[in-house]
Amino acid sequence: MDDHQIRLDFFGLRAQPFAPTADPVYFYATRAHKECLFRLWSTVDERSGIVVILGNYGTGKTTLLRKLLTGMRADPDRYNTAVVASPIPSWTSFALLESIVHHFGLAPSRRSFVAYMEDLNQYLLEHRERISTVIIDDAQNLNKRGQLELLRLVQNLETPQHKLLNLILFAQLEWVQVLRAAPNFAQRISMTYTLPPLSLGETGEFIEFRLRQARGDPDRAPVFDPGAIQVIHAYADGNPRVIVTLCRNALLVAGHIRNRRISHELMLHTIERTTVPDPDKRARVAMAVMDVINANPVTAGADGQEAAPPAGYRRPRAQEERASWLLLRAARAKQGSMSP
């Protein structure tokens, strides 16, 4: 039995609950995700045209795409879908058109812009009883005027009753600047939804959900203290992908020291040892640590009192500086006690 399996067994887990892959079994749908998916289905079924879903890295856009696509593929008589997984930024508008045509299974006899547009239009007309949709992931890679103009042209294909083609574009927030610079395209967007980061409460629910999905023996399951969740949320700023990474690394440490309780001190050690130094994130964590200590003063020192600062240390006046010192002290203390 390898070390990985031994640690899973220690926690009574059937599988790694914080794996880096986007397994739909571990997708925690927040209220925002559910609302976004509802709006997506509504706009698709109404053939409303262009939809843009925005969100930072790791906020669940690709998983929403997969859920939408799974529903469409389950009803092929109603839905006709092509997916451009990740367009290349250097693509010309014709290369983008080629990709769309290819993903609909078309092979035009002549390799020209006019021929491809004619074939696509004819194909969509022949399949107008079905709802045809192009889904593009990583749409922020489309940052050239010609690329957006091409999308506007293909989306203009229509009958007197409805659009022949829906466009659903999943993109990073940075794409907003590109859209602002292309009003001809932006004005045709029928719906935009921005996925927000997880709240503190959702962060705790997200962690518990993933643990529950992987749980075998509840009596041996790891437990994340409220203080640990507060530190995780402060560092990750509500980003699910970062939360998953922190929790996975914390379980590695906790499994190594045979401790099922994940405390805020253990999370500090995890952040100190496994993340790229980031002053802004460390400052947020420091303030979260202060909140935890103020709410639970017994955790500040072994005797229930705040540990004394090093000799010659001049106590800072600013709360931010004091929090930073406490963060550094706690992280260093854990480095000494938990080093492999």
C-alpha positions in Angstrom: 0.0 0.0 0.0 1.5 3.3 -1.0 1.9 6.4 1.2 -1.0 8.1 -0.5 -3.4 5.3 0.2 -2.2 5.0 3.8 -3.1 8.7 4.4 -6.5 8.2 2.8 -7.1 5.2 5.1 -6.1 7.2 8.1 -8.8 9.7 7.4 -11.4 7.1 6.4 -11.6 8.4 2.9 -12.4 6.4 -0.2 -10.7 8.9 -2.6 -8.8 12.2 -2.5 -11.5 14.8 -1.9 -9.2 17.6 -3.0 -7.8 16.2 -6.2 -6.6 18.9 -8.8 -8.9 17.4 -11.5 -12.3 18.8 -12.3 -14.3 15.7 -11.3 -18.0 16.6 -11.6 -18.7 14.4 -8.5 -17.0 17.0 -6.4 -18.6 20.0 -8.0 -20.3 22.1 -5.3 -23.0 24.2 -6.8 -23.4 27.5 -5.0 -26.6 29.6 -5.4 -24.7 31.6 -8.0 -23.8 28.5 -10.0 -27.4 27.3 -9.9 -28.7 30.7 -11.0 -26.2 30.8 -13.8 -27.1 27.4 -15.1 -30.8 28.3 -15.0 -30.2 31.4 -17.0 -28.0 29.5 -19.4 -30.8 27.0 -20.2 -33.3 29.8 -20.5 -31.3 31.7 -23.0 -30.4 28.6 -25.0 -34.0 27.4 -25.2 -35.2 30.9 -26.2 -32.5 31.1 -28.9 -31.5 34.4 -27.5 -28.1 34.6 -29.3 -24.9 35.5 -27.4 -24.3 34.7 -23.8 -21.1 35.5 -21.9 -20.2 33.8 -18.6 -17.4 35.6 -16.7 -15.3 34.5 -13.7 -11.8 34.3 -12.3 -9.7 31.2 -12.7 -11.0 28.3 -10.8 -14.6 29.6 -10.2 -16.3 26.7 -11.9 -16.9 27.9 -15.4 -15.6 24.8 -17.1 -17.7 22.6 -14.9 -20.8 24.6 -15.7 -19.9 24.2 -19.4 -19.7 20.4 -18.9 -23.0 20.3 -17.1 -24.7 22.2 -19.8 -23.1 20.1 -22.5 -24.1 16.9 -20.7 -27.8 18.0 -20.7 -27.6 18.9 -24.4 -26.1 15.7 -25.4 -28.7 13.8 -23.5 -31.3 15.2 -25.9 -29.8 15.2 -29.4 -33.1 15.5 -31.1 -33.5 18.9 -29.5 -30.0 20.2 -29.2 -27.2 20.4 -31.8 -23.9 21.6 -30.2 -20.4 22.3 -31.2 -17.6 23.0 -28.6 -14.4 25.0 -29.2 -12.5 24.0 -26.1 -9.7 26.6 -26.1 -9.2 28.9 -29.1 -5.7 29.9 -29.9 -5.1 33.7 -29.5 -3.2 33.8 -32.9 -6.1 32.4 -34.9 -7.3 34.5 -37.8 -11.0 35.0 -38.2 -11.0 32.3 -40.9 -9.2 29.8 -38.6 -11.9 30.4 -36.0 -14.6 29.8 -38.6 -12.8 26.6 -39.7 -12.9 25.4 -36.1 -16.6 26.1 -35.7 -17.4 24.4 -39.0 -15.2 21.4 -38.2 -16.9 20.9 -34.8 -20.3 20.8 -36.5 -18.8 17.9 -38.6 -18.8 19.9 -41.9 -16.2 19.6 -44.7 -16.8 22.4 -47.3 -15.6 21.5 -50.8 -13.8 24.8 -51.2 -11.5 26.4 -48.6 -12.7 29.9 -48.7 -14.4 32.3 -46.3 -17.5 32.5 -48.5 -17.8 28.8 -49.0 -17.5 28.1 -45.3 -20.1 30.7 -44.4 -22.5 29.4 -47.0 -22.1 25.8 -45.9 -22.6 26.8 -42.2 -25.7 28.8 -43.1 -27.1 25.9 -45.1 -26.4 23.4 -42.4 -28.1 25.5 -39.7 -31.1 26.0 -42.0 -31.4 22.3 -42.5 -31.2 21.7 -38.7 -33.4 24.7 -37.7 -35.8 22.4 -35.9 -33.0 21.8 -33.4 -31.4 24.4 -31.2 -27.8 24.9 -32.6 -25.2 26.3 -30.2 -21.5 27.0 -30.3 -19.9 26.9 -26.8 -16.4 28.4 -26.5 -14.3 27.9 -23.4 -11.4 30.3 -22.6 -13.0 32.9 -24.8 -10.6 35.5 -23.4 -8.1 34.1 -25.9 -10.3 35.8 -28.6 -8.9 39.3 -28.3 -8.7 40.4 -31.9 -11.2 42.6 -33.7 -11.5 40.1 -36.6 -12.3 37.2 -34.3 -15.2 39.0 -32.6 -16.4 40.3 -36.0 -16.5 36.7 -37.2 -18.6 35.6 -34.1 -21.0 38.5 -34.8 -21.4 37.4 -38.4 -22.1 33.8 -37.7 -24.5 34.7 -34.9 -26.4 37.0 -37.4 -27.6 33.9 -39.3 -31.3 33.7 -38.7 -34.8 33.0 -39.9 -37.7 35.5 -39.5 -38.6 33.6 -36.3 -35.4 33.1 -34.4 -31.6 33.0 -34.5 -30.1 30.0 -36.2 -27.1 29.9 -33.8 -26.6 30.5 -30.1 -23.1 31.5 -28.9 -22.1 30.7 -25.3 -18.7 32.2 -24.3 -17.0 31.3 -21.0 -14.2 33.8 -20.3 -11.9 35.2 -17.6 -12.9 38.6 -16.2 -10.0 40.2 -18.1 -12.1 39.8 -21.3 -14.3 42.6 -20.2 -11.7 45.1 -21.6 -11.8 43.4 -25.0 -15.6 43.6 -25.0 -15.6 47.3 -24.2 -13.3 47.9 -27.1 -15.7 46.0 -29.5 -19.2 47.7 -29.0 -20.5 46.3 -32.2 -20.2 42.8 -30.7 -20.9 43.7 -27.0 -24.2 45.3 -27.9 -25.4 42.0 -29.3 -24.8 40.1 -26.0 -28.2 39.1 -24.7 -27.0 38.0 -21.2 -23.9 38.3 -19.2 -23.4 36.5 -15.8 -20.4 37.0 -13.6 -19.6 34.2 -11.1 -18.6 35.6 -7.7 -16.1 34.2 -5.3 -17.3 31.9 -2.5 -18.3 33.6 0.7 -16.8 32.5 4.0 -19.9 30.4 4.7 -19.8 28.8 1.2 -16.1 28.0 1.7 -16.9 25.9 4.7 -19.8 24.2 2.9 -17.6 23.6 -0.1 -15.0 21.9 2.0 -17.5 19.8 3.9 -19.3 18.8 0.6 -16.1 17.5 -0.9 -15.2 15.6 2.2 -18.6 14.1 2.4 -18.4 12.9 -1.2 -15.1 11.1 -0.5 -16.0 9.8 3.0 -15.9 6.2 3.9 -15.8 6.2 7.7 -17.3 9.3 9.2 -15.6 8.6 12.6 -12.2 9.0 11.0 -12.9 11.9 8.7 -10.7 15.0 8.9 -12.3 18.1 10.6 -11.5 21.6 9.5 -11.9 24.0 12.5 -13.8 27.3 11.9 -10.5 29.1 12.4 -8.9 27.0 9.6 -11.7 27.7 7.3 -11.4 31.4 8.0 -7.7 31.3 7.2 -8.4 29.3 4.0 -11.0 31.8 2.9 -8.7 34.7 3.6 -5.9 33.3 1.5 -8.0 31.9 -1.3 -10.3 35.0 -1.5 -13.1 32.7 -2.3 -11.5 30.9 -5.3 -12.5 27.2 -5.3 -9.4 26.0 -7.1 -7.1 27.7 -4.5 -9.2 26.3 -1.7 -8.9 22.8 -3.1 -5.1 23.2 -3.3 -4.7 24.5 0.2 -6.9 21.7 1.6 -5.1 19.0 -0.3 -1.7 20.2 1.1 -3.1 20.5 4.6 -4.3 16.9 4.5 -0.8 15.8 3.5 0.6 17.6 6.6 -2.2 16.3 8.9 -1.8 12.8 7.6 2.0 12.9 8.2 1.6 13.9 11.8 -1.5 11.6 12.3 -3.8 14.4 13.3 -7.4 14.5 12.0 -8.1 18.0 13.3 -7.1 20.8 10.8 -6.5 23.9 12.9 -5.7 27.4 11.8 -2.1 26.8 13.0 -1.8 23.9 10.7 -3.2 26.0 7.8 -0.6 28.7 8.6 2.1 26.0 8.3 0.6 24.8 5.0 0.5 28.3 3.6 4.1 29.1 4.8 5.5 25.8 3.3 3.5 25.3 0.1 2.5 28.6 -1.5 4.4 31.3 -3.4 5.0 34.3 -1.1 2.4 36.9 -1.8 2.3 40.0 0.5 -1.4 40.8 -0.2 -2.6 37.3 0.5 -0.4 37.0 3.6 -1.8 40.3 4.9 -5.4 38.9 4.5 -4.4 35.8 6.3 -2.8 37.8 9.1 -6.0 39.7 9.7 -7.9 36.5 9.7 -5.5 35.1 12.3 -6.2 38.2 14.4 -9.9 37.5 14.2 -9.4 33.9 15.2 -7.2 34.8 18.1 -9.5 37.6 19.3 -12.5 35.2 19.1 -10.6 32.4 20.8 -7.8 33.9 22.9 -7.0 30.5 24.4 -5.4 29.6 21.0 -2.9 32.4 21.3 -0.5 30.6 23.7 -0.1 27.3 25.5 -1.1 28.9 28.8 -4.1 30.6 27.5 -2.3 33.9 27.2 -0.8 35.7 24.2 2.8 34.5 23.8 5.4 37.1 24.7 7.2 38.7 21.7 10.9 38.0 21.2 13.4 39.9 23.4 14.0 43.4 22.1 10.8 43.3 20.0 9.0 46.6 20.1 5.2 45.9 20.0 3.8 47.6 16.9 0.9 49.9 17.2 -0.9 49.1 14.0 -3.1 46.0 14.2 -2.0 44.9 10.7 1.7 44.8 11.9 0.7 42.9 15.0 -1.3 40.4 13.0 1.7 39.9 10.6 4.0 39.2 13.6 1.5 36.7 15.0 1.3 35.0 11.6 5.0 34.7 11.3 5.4 33.5 14.9 2.7 30.8 14.4 4.1 29.6 11.1 7.7 29.4 12.4 6.6 27.6 15.5 4.7 25.0 13.3 7.7 24.6 11.0 9.8 23.6 14.0 7.2 21.1 15.4 5.9 19.6 12.2 8.9 19.4 9.9 9.1 15.9 8.4 
